[in-house]
Each structure stands twice: as structure tokens, then as C-alpha cells.
């Protein structure tokens, strides 16, 4: 089963936020994109199991979005 993980940059807090509609309870943040990916890789399997999902070989798909205002 595929689980979509949305990674969004919060410009006000200067952190990346991970959340997923597919994995209830998954809400994490980190100042580093790579560190956030590692946190999700660690937390997602535990949350999937706690939510009684019996998926075999789950696939995590990361979708990221970051917007920045630039000066012209």
C-alpha cells in the first residue's frame, strides 16, 4: 500500500512539516529536510502498526512544497 506524506515548508517558523491523511497521527517537524525524512521513516511504520493497518511492504511517497518570495 502507498502512503502519501506531504512535506511543507513553514516560512514563519523556518521548519519543514510532515503530515499525512493516510497515516493518522503523523505530524512531525524539523529545520532540516533530510532530518525530517529520517524522522518520518522511523515514525511511519510504528503509526501504521498502531492504526491496525496490515499493509504488506508499505511504500512512502514524499511530496514536498516550498514557496519563497523573492525581491526583484
C-alpha positions in Angstrom: 0.0 0.0 0.0 1.2 3.5 -0.8 1.1 6.3 1.9 1.4 9.9 0.8 3.5 12.1 3.1 3.2 15.8 2.5 6.2 17.9 3.3 5.6 21.6 3.5 8.0 24.5 4.4 6.6 26.9 7.1 8.4 30.1 6.3 7.3 31.8 9.6 8.6 29.0 11.8 11.5 28.1 9.5 10.7 24.4 9.7 9.6 21.6 7.4 6.3 19.9 8.4 5.3 16.4 7.5 1.7 15.2 7.7 -0.3 12.6 6.0 -4.0 11.9 5.6 -3.1 8.3 5.0 -1.3 7.8 8.4 -3.4 9.2 11.3 -1.3 10.8 13.9 1.7 11.6 11.6 2.6 15.2 12.2 6.3 16.0 12.5 8.6 19.0 12.0 12.3 19.7 11.6 14.5 22.5 10.5 16.2 20.2 8.1 14.5 18.4 5.1 16.8 15.4 5.4 16.3 15.1 9.1 12.6 15.2 8.6 12.7 12.4 6.1 14.6 10.3 8.6 12.0 11.1 11.4 9.2 10.1 9.1 10.9 6.8 8.1 11.2 6.0 11.8 7.7 7.0 12.9 5.6 5.9 10.0 5.9 2.1 10.4 5.0 2.4 14.1 2.0 4.6 13.4 0.8 2.3 10.6 1.0 -0.6 13.0 -0.7 1.3 15.8 -3.5 2.2 13.4 -4.0 -1.5 12.8 -3.1 -1.3 9.1 -1.9 -4.7 7.9 -0.4 -3.5 4.7 2.5 -5.6 3.3 5.6 -3.7 2.3 4.2 -0.2 2.6 5.5 2.4 0.3 6.1 6.0 1.5 5.7 8.6 -1.2 7.1 12.1 -0.2 5.5 15.2 -1.8 7.3 18.4 -1.0 6.3 22.0 -1.5 8.3 25.2 -0.7 7.5 28.7 -1.7 9.7 31.7 -1.2 9.1 35.4 -2.1 12.0 37.0 -4.0 13.0 40.5 -4.4 13.2 42.0 -8.0 
